[in-house]
Amino acid sequence: MECRHETRIRVRYAETDQMGIVYHANYLVWFEVGRAEFMRARGLPYPELSAQGLELPVIEASCRYRAPARYDDQLTVATALDLLRSTRLRFRYEVYRGQKLLATGTTEHAFVNRQGRPVNLAKKKPELWRQLERLLGTPAGEGKP
């Protein structure tokens, strides 16, 4: 992962299933935590984006599970901006326990206004667009699939 942020998480008992393994949907919650911390660490916290009238709803999510996480495991969620287009962006995630890769995934988000209508970020908010381009590290639209 290029420009990435690492967030530490400890698995809570409530996040496990009857078999003592982390319930699959919790990985999406951890992706959200990683994404919010990624944006906050780069000076773009979600509350600030919302105050500017911009929302980023999830329009697609995926997760591939490679090994189980269990109660009290200390995990690292590595988050990176993967793709940037004028009306959407995508984040990529890797979840580790130590050096062991447990899961990978992505979430794709649309840029919308408070009424839920699409926003062309490059045209409507060019300063924010440039900030996101810098985070991607490549010209917009050239992120990895």
Long-range contacts (C-beta under 8 A, 24 or more apart in sequence): 1-78, 1-79, 1-80, 1-92, 1-94, 2-80, 2-136, 2-137, 3-80, 3-81, 3-135, 3-136, 3-137, 4-38, 4-78, 4-79, 4-80, 5-34, 5-37, 5-38, 5-41, 5-42, 5-78, 5-79, 5-80, 6-76, 6-77, 6-78, 6-79, 7-33, 7-34, 7-37, 7-38, 7-76, 7-77, 7-79, 8-74, 8-75, 8-76, 8-77, 9-33, 9-74, 9-75, 9-76, 9-77, 10-72, 10-73, 10-74, 10-75, 11-69, 11-70, 11-71, 11-72, 11-73, 11-75, 12-71, 13-71, 15-71, 16-70, 16-71, 20-70, 20-71, 21-68, 21-69, 21-70, 22-68, 22-69, 22-70, 22-73, 24-63, 24-65, 27-63, 27-65, 27-95, 27-103, 27-105, 28-61, 28-63, 28-105, 28-107, 30-75, 30-77, 30-93, 30-95, 31-61, 31-63, 31-77, 31-79, 31-91, 31-93, 31-105, 31-107, 32-107, 33-77, 34-77, 34-78, 34-79, 34-91, 34-93, 35-79, 35-91, 35-93, 35-107, 37-79, 38-79, 38-80, 38-81, 38-91, 42-131, 42-135, 43-131, 44-128, 44-131, 44-132, 49-128, 52-125, 52-128, 53-113, 53-114, 54-111, 54-112, 54-113, 54-119, 54-121, 54-125, 54-128, 55-111, 55-112, 55-113, 55-114, 55-116, 56-89, 56-109, 56-110, 56-111, 56-112, 57-109, 57-110, 57-112, 57-116, 58-107, 58-108, 58-109, 59-88, 59-108, 59-109, 59-110, 60-106, 60-107, 60-108, 61-105, 61-106, 61-107, 61-108, 62-105, 62-106, 62-107, 63-103, 63-104, 63-105, 64-103, 64-104, 64-105, 65-102, 65-103, 66-101, 66-102, 66-103, 66-104, 67-97, 67-100, 67-101, 67-102, 67-103, 68-102, 69-95, 69-97, 69-102, 69-103, 73-97, 75-102, 81-132, 81-135, 81-136, 81-143, 82-106, 82-136, 82-143, 82-144, 83-108, 83-136, 83-141, 83-143, 83-144, 83-145, 84-132, 84-133, 84-136, 84-140, 84-141, 84-143, 85-140, 85-141, 86-111, 86-120, 86-121, 86-122, 86-123, 86-129, 86-140, 87-111, 87-118, 87-119, 87-120, 87-121, 89-132, 90-143, 92-144
